Amino acid sequence: MASQLRVDEIQSSITNTVSIGNTVSAPSVVVGNSAIHSNSIVVGNTTIHSTSIGIGTTDTTGRNAGVGTATGTIIYNTTTSAAEVYSGAVWDQLSNKFTATGGTEISDGGYKYHVYTSTGPSSFVVSGGVPGSIEFVLVAGGGAGGSYGWAGGGGGAGGIVHGENYPIGDGTHPVSIGAGAAANNSQVRASSGSDSTFVIAGTTITAKGGGGGGTYYYPGYNASVSAGGPGGSGGGGGGSDNSGDQNNGGPATQPSQNPGVANITNYGNAGGAYSPHTNGHGGGGGGGAGSAGEAARNSTNLPDGNDGARGGNGQPFSNFPAPVLAPAIPAPVRSDWTTAVGPTGLFGGGGSSGYDPAYGPGSTARSPGGGGGGYWNATPDPIANGVANTGGGGGSRGPSPITVPSGAGGSGILIIRYAL
């Protein structure tokens, strides 16, 4: 320890000293792992100088394992080559040293967004020479709802991949946005939505299209029933008066995607099943990114047993709110999109199932996050379509005439965000 003097021994003023309790530095003092000099304070690898502050370095592994998560904590992350601050929920990057182009670009609150809404191929182009990191939400197209005869199951939502502090460098990074599945008016299971992909430094990140809703066909009551289809989120099971595997909702395939890829989270849930009972007509709800589709209701939760089922909820992503991003959405769907996504950033709602109006109003509301509503009508109802650029599943319809289609799935989207 450098020269130390007790305050109770030396009562005079000492130039260029720092006191801690009864200890003063002249010109420095070490307390535990901290060193205090006349012009600086050193705590571990963090320093405070008269003209600068050095916060030390760690990498993403060290940050997650050894750094406290008090709101406002600041580090320099050598993995992302940027300073980061803990917001209370996630580590936000304070700055990036690259520039990028692609999609529709929006700047807001110190962040830049790139929004991709058109289906098919595109690209995200990064330049600047220094690696940085991004946050992104990649959403696949939703599955269509079932129809043809009594109401089928709702379409499953497109799978979602959320990337946080994902490292990215110079180059052209291909993007492909999946389309929603076309409306169904056949006796077979409805179609699945198309996948969305984002290729970063040769790694393909995939969001799987939502599963199609099951169908209940009844020529002369010789019913042909199909289960909900597998997909990012699974389609709802087809309605039937009989028990069997054909009543099951489709499984979610998104949770098993992108194995070994760090800094991402997959979202997808199963479709709802149908619970057989007398005179049952409605199928299960399609799975959503935030929750599973509702099972078709039976006599235990509705006396007549003939209710439709809600699609699963969408998943919220608070850093991607509709009020900020709405200008990037094409005008014909902007209003519905803004309502569906909302200020909490909901994407991937499952399609709902319609039911017999003899036992209720005949329509089931849209699910949060862009899922289509179920309906029971002789003419198409726009409420049944999944909202474009949310990955919402299509709602089911029924019954006559059997040529009236179900709801189509909503197309996917990619949104990229990074600090300026």
KABELTA-V578170 format. One record per helix or strand of 2 or more residues. SS is the DSSP state (~ for helix, > for strand). FROM is the first residue (numbers start at 1). TO is the last residue. If there is no record, write none. Layout:
BEGIN
<<SS	FROM	TO> <SS	FROM	TO>>
END
This chain:
BEGIN
<<>	4	6> <>	19	20> <>	23	25> <>	29	31> <>	34	36> <>	40	43> <>	46	49> <>	53	54> <~	60	66> <>	74	77> <>	82	86> <>	91	93> <>	99	101> <>	104	108> <>	111	116> <>	120	127> <>	132	139> <>	160	168> <>	171	177> <>	196	200> <>	203	207> <>	216	217> <~	219	221> <>	224	225> <~	245	247> <~	254	256> <>	264	267> <>	315	316> <~	322	328> <~	331	341> <>	346	347> <~	357	359> <>	374	375> <~	382	384> <>	413	419>>
END
